[in-house]
Amino acid sequence: MANEDGTSKERWRRPVSNLRDQLAARRTIAGELISLANILGRPVEDPDGHRVGRVNDVAVNWEAGTANPRVSGVLVNLNKGLVLVDASEMTLEQSKVHVRSGRITVAQPMRHAGDIALARDVLDHQLVDIEGVQVVRAADVYLRRLPDGWELAGVDVGFQAYARRLLYKRRTCPPPRRAIDWADLQTFVPRAADEGTPATTDPAAVAGTIGGGIQLGSPARDVRKLRAREVAAIISDLDLRKRAHVASLAAPSAAAEALRQLNQKQRDAVLAELSESDRAVLLTHLESDEPK
């Protein structure tokens, strides 16, 4: 499937290989993509151009069945606290954010169902690349311009993305080197049951749900399409709770075969994390397929 500018997923995933392509990519990226790492800490200005705060995080609203969630707001760090500015009240640019109102007040934050804070919940977190059948870690997150806003485009998983975060920020968006389209990813996002009642100054409290959950993001149904060796390759790189969650979503026969690749102690630990119904199904497959 091609993007609006005619760039295919294959081109998005493939590293830029020569100088001509690099220059063309930078010209396109400068206006169409924003790097999350590059926008964090940037000034937030009022209509008169006065700085009123700095970008703390960017929130997207992840509705069921949405391949590329839209930006729902920007978390602004003010002198007296944090506030989530709705996407309709601000303009997102490469090196700053403009708010349309002259006043930003700090109040009890309104939590929006399905909002995910990208810096808190995605950047540097484990992701499952379904297309590449691997576990990756997001070194940077990219937003893509739409006619009426911005959407979550994908992540950069390359070492260079980590390295440039240690350097001075650029005025324009740095090009991704090892980029993966968000539609090809499954990510572990917070669950509503894990939210608790965090302090109002916590970034995750203002920008949706608190971190710490293990629910795979929609469309998790893609995990059921994976074969046993692919499930095994993925869970080998995950911690206990995430292994259990992937095992509960994969096809039972594939999950059971993947669990056989673990030693007995690891396998028992994963089964203990599952619900009774999921554990019963997997035990049935494990026992039925045991060598006689």
C-alpha positions in Angstrom: 0.0 0.0 0.0 1.4 3.4 -1.0 1.3 6.6 1.1 -0.1 9.9 -0.2 3.3 10.9 -1.6 3.6 7.5 -3.4 6.2 6.2 -1.0 5.6 2.5 -0.5 6.1 0.6 2.8 9.1 -1.1 1.3 10.8 2.3 0.7 9.8 3.5 4.2 11.5 0.4 5.7 14.6 0.5 3.5 17.6 2.6 4.6 18.5 5.6 2.3 21.6 4.3 0.4 23.1 7.2 -1.6 23.6 10.9 -1.5 21.0 11.8 -4.1 18.4 9.8 -2.3 19.5 11.4 1.0 19.0 14.9 -0.3 15.6 14.0 -1.8 14.5 12.4 1.4 15.6 15.3 3.5 13.6 17.7 1.3 10.5 15.6 1.7 11.0 14.8 5.4 11.5 18.5 6.3 7.9 19.3 5.6 6.1 15.9 6.0 7.7 14.2 9.0 8.5 15.3 12.6 10.9 13.4 14.8 9.6 12.9 18.4 13.1 13.0 19.8 13.8 16.3 17.9 10.6 18.0 19.1 10.9 17.1 22.8 12.0 20.0 24.9 11.3 22.5 22.1 9.6 25.8 23.0 5.8 26.3 23.1 4.8 29.8 22.0 1.7 31.8 22.4 0.1 33.8 19.4 2.5 36.7 20.0 5.6 34.4 19.8 6.4 34.5 23.5 7.6 31.2 25.0 5.1 29.8 27.6 6.5 26.4 28.1 8.3 23.4 26.5 7.2 20.2 24.8 7.2 17.3 27.3 5.4 14.7 25.3 3.1 14.0 22.4 -0.1 12.1 22.7 -1.9 10.0 20.1 -5.4 8.5 20.3 -5.3 4.8 19.5 -8.8 3.7 18.5 -9.5 0.0 17.7 -8.6 -0.8 14.1 -6.6 2.3 13.5 -3.3 1.5 11.7 -1.8 5.0 12.3 -3.2 6.8 15.3 -3.7 10.6 15.1 -2.0 13.1 17.3 -4.5 14.2 19.9 -2.5 16.7 21.8 0.9 17.9 23.1 1.9 17.7 26.8 3.4 21.1 27.8 5.8 21.6 30.7 5.0 24.9 32.3 6.6 26.6 35.3 3.9 25.4 37.6 3.1 22.0 36.2 2.0 20.1 33.1 -1.0 20.6 30.8 -2.2 18.7 27.8 -3.0 21.0 24.9 -5.6 19.6 22.5 -4.5 19.2 18.9 -7.2 21.6 17.8 -5.7 24.3 19.9 -2.1 24.2 18.6 0.1 24.0 15.5 2.9 21.5 15.5 6.1 22.5 13.7 9.6 21.1 13.3 11.2 23.1 16.1 8.3 24.6 18.1 4.6 24.4 18.9 2.3 27.4 18.5 -0.8 27.5 20.8 -3.8 29.5 19.5 -4.8 30.8 22.9 -2.9 33.4 24.8 -3.5 31.6 28.1 -2.6 28.1 29.2 -3.8 27.1 32.6 -2.8 24.2 34.8 -5.8 22.3 36.0 -6.9 18.8 36.8 -6.0 17.0 33.5 -8.7 15.4 31.4 -7.9 11.8 30.6 -8.9 10.7 27.1 -9.6 7.0 26.6 -7.1 5.5 24.2 -4.5 8.2 24.5 -0.9 7.0 24.5 2.0 9.2 25.5 4.7 8.5 22.9 7.8 9.5 24.8 6.6 7.7 27.9 4.9 4.6 26.4 6.7 4.0 23.0 10.2 5.7 22.9 12.9 3.2 24.0 10.2 0.5 24.6 10.0 -3.0 23.1 7.9 -3.4 20.0 6.9 -6.5 18.0 7.7 -6.1 14.3 5.1 -8.4 12.7 6.4 -7.9 9.2 10.0 -8.6 10.1 9.1 -11.1 12.8 11.4 -9.6 15.4 11.4 -7.6 18.7 12.8 -4.1 18.2 13.2 -1.0 20.4 12.1 2.4 19.3 15.1 4.8 19.1 12.9 7.5 17.7 9.2 8.0 16.7 8.0 9.8 13.6 4.9 11.8 13.0 3.5 12.3 9.5 1.6 15.4 8.3 -2.0 15.0 7.2 -4.2 17.7 5.5 -5.8 18.3 8.9 -3.3 17.3 11.5 -0.6 14.7 12.2 -0.5 10.9 12.6 1.9 8.4 14.0 3.9 7.2 11.0 6.5 4.7 12.4 9.7 4.3 14.4 13.4 4.3 13.7 15.2 1.4 15.3 18.7 2.2 14.2 21.7 3.0 16.4 22.2 6.4 14.6 18.8 7.4 16.0 20.1 6.8 19.5 23.3 8.6 18.8 21.8 11.8 17.5 19.7 12.2 20.6 23.0 12.9 22.4 23.8 15.7 20.0 22.4 19.2 19.5 18.9 19.2 18.1 18.4 20.1 14.5 16.1 22.8 13.1 14.6 20.3 10.6 13.6 16.7 11.0 16.5 14.2 10.8 15.8 11.4 8.3 15.1 7.9 9.5 17.7 5.3 8.8 16.1 2.0 9.9 12.4 2.9 9.9 9.4 0.6 10.3 5.9 1.6 9.4 3.6 1.8 12.5 1.1 -0.4 10.7 3.6 -3.3 10.9 4.1 -3.0 14.6 2.5 -4.4 17.7 3.4 -2.5 20.9 2.9 -3.1 24.6 0.7 -0.2 25.8 -0.8 0.5 29.2 -4.0 -1.2 30.2 -6.9 0.8 31.8 -6.7 -1.6 34.8 -3.1 -0.5 35.4 -3.8 3.2 35.6 -4.3 3.7 39.3 -4.5 7.3 40.4 -1.2 9.0 39.5 -0.2 12.5 40.5 -1.5 15.2 38.1 2.1 16.3 37.3 3.0 12.8 36.0 3.4 13.0 32.2 1.5 9.8 31.7 -1.3 10.9 33.9 -1.9 14.0 31.7 -1.3 12.3 28.4 -3.6 9.3 28.8 -2.8 6.2 30.7 0.0 5.4 33.1 2.9 3.2 32.0 3.4 -0.4 33.1 0.7 -2.4 31.3 1.4 -5.2 28.9 -1.5 -5.1 26.5 -0.5 -5.4 22.9 -1.8 -2.6 20.8 -4.4 -3.1 18.1 -4.6 -5.0 15.8 -3.2 -7.8 18.0 -5.1 -10.3 15.8 -2.0 -10.2 13.6 -0.1 -12.2 16.2 -2.4 -15.2 15.5 -1.1 -15.4 12.0 2.5 -16.1 13.2 3.9 -19.6 12.8 5.4 -21.5 15.8 9.0 -20.6 14.9 8.1 -16.9 14.5 6.3 -16.9 17.9 9.4 -18.6 19.4 11.7 -16.0 17.9 9.7 -13.2 19.3 9.1 -14.4 22.9 12.8 -15.3 23.3 13.5 -11.6 23.5 10.7 -10.6 25.8 10.3 -10.5 29.6 8.0 -12.9 31.4 4.8 -10.9 31.4 5.2 -10.0 27.7 6.0 -13.6 26.8 2.7 -14.6 28.5 0.7 -12.0 26.6 2.1 -13.0 23.2 1.4 -16.6 24.0 -2.2 -15.8 24.9 -2.7 -14.0 21.5 -0.9 -16.5 19.2 -2.6 -19.5 17.7 -2.6 -22.2 20.5 -0.7 -24.7 18.4 2.0 -22.1 17.6 2.2 -20.9 21.1 2.5 -24.4 22.5 5.3 -25.2 20.1 7.1 -21.9 21.0 6.8 -22.7 24.7 8.6 -26.0 24.1 11.7 -23.9 23.0 11.9 -22.6 26.6 13.3 -24.6 29.5 10.9 -26.2 32.0 11.3 -23.4 34.5 10.7 -20.6 32.0 7.7 -22.5 30.5 6.1 -23.0 33.9 6.6 -19.3 34.7 4.8 -18.2 31.5 1.9 -20.6 32.1 1.5 -19.2 35.6 1.1 -15.7 34.2 -1.8 -16.8 31.9 -5.5 -16.8 32.7 -7.0 -20.2 33.7 -8.7 -20.5 30.3 -5.6 -19.7 28.3 -3.4 -22.0 30.5 -5.9 -24.9 30.0 -5.9 -24.5 26.2 -2.1 -24.4 26.0 -1.6 -27.3 28.4 -4.0 -29.4 26.3 -1.8 -28.7 23.2 1.4 -29.3 25.1 0.2 -32.6 26.5 -1.4 -33.9 23.3 1.7 -33.2 21.3 4.2 -34.7 23.7 6.3 -37.6 22.3 5.0 -41.0 23.6 
